[in-house]
Amino acid sequence: MNADEFESRFRQFLPKVAKYLGYRVPSGDVEELASEIFLIAWKKQASCPDGLELPWIYKISGFVV
C-alpha cells in the first residue's frame, strides 16, 4: 500500500483514535501520540488484517499509551 492509499484508508480513524487517547492521556499529548500510533501502523501495515483496521489501530494505541 502506498502512502496515499494508507492515508485515505486510515484518515477516518484519526478522530476515533484521538477520542480514545483523550480519555487516557493529557490533552496536550494526544496529537503527538496519535502521530506515533499512525507511524507504527504505517511501518507494520502488512500485519493488519483486512476489515479489522480499527481494532488493530486501537491495539497499537493501547501499547503506545
C-alpha positions as CSV (number, residue, x, y, z in Angstrom):
1,M,0.0,0.0,0.0
2,N,1.4,3.4,-0.9
3,A,1.3,6.5,1.3
4,D,-1.9,7.9,-0.4
5,E,-3.8,4.6,0.0
6,F,-2.7,4.4,3.6
7,E,-3.8,7.9,4.3
8,S,-7.2,7.5,2.7
9,R,-7.8,4.2,4.5
10,F,-6.8,5.4,7.9
11,R,-7.8,9.1,7.9
12,Q,-11.3,8.1,9.0
13,F,-9.8,6.6,12.2
14,L,-8.0,9.7,13.4
15,P,-11.0,11.2,15.3
16,K,-11.7,7.9,17.0
17,V,-8.1,7.4,18.0
18,A,-7.9,11.0,19.3
19,K,-11.1,10.4,21.3
20,Y,-9.6,7.1,22.7
21,L,-6.4,8.9,23.7
22,G,-8.4,11.9,25.1
23,Y,-9.8,9.6,27.8
24,R,-6.4,8.2,28.7
25,V,-3.7,10.9,28.4
26,P,-3.4,14.6,29.0
27,S,-4.9,16.6,26.1
28,G,-1.6,18.1,25.2
29,D,-0.2,14.6,24.4
30,V,-3.0,13.4,22.1
31,E,-1.6,14.8,18.8
32,E,2.0,13.5,19.4
33,L,0.7,10.1,20.5
34,A,-1.7,9.9,17.5
35,S,1.2,10.6,15.2
36,E,3.3,7.9,16.8
37,I,0.4,5.4,16.5
38,F,-0.1,6.1,12.8
39,L,3.7,5.9,12.2
40,I,3.7,2.4,13.8
41,A,0.7,1.5,11.8
42,W,2.4,2.6,8.6
43,K,5.5,0.5,9.4
44,K,3.5,-2.6,10.4
45,Q,0.7,-2.3,7.9
46,A,1.4,-5.8,6.4
47,S,0.3,-7.3,9.7
48,C,-3.1,-5.6,9.7
49,P,-6.0,-8.0,9.0
50,D,-8.4,-6.8,6.2
51,G,-11.6,-5.5,7.7
52,L,-10.1,-5.2,11.2
53,E,-8.2,-1.9,10.7
54,L,-9.9,0.0,13.6
55,P,-9.5,-2.7,16.2
56,W,-5.9,-3.1,15.1
57,I,-5.3,0.6,15.5
58,Y,-6.8,0.5,19.0
59,K,-4.5,-2.4,19.9
60,I,-1.5,-0.3,18.8
61,S,-2.9,2.7,20.7
62,G,-3.1,0.6,23.8
63,F,0.5,-0.4,23.6
64,V,1.6,3.2,23.0
65,V,-0.4,4.5,25.9
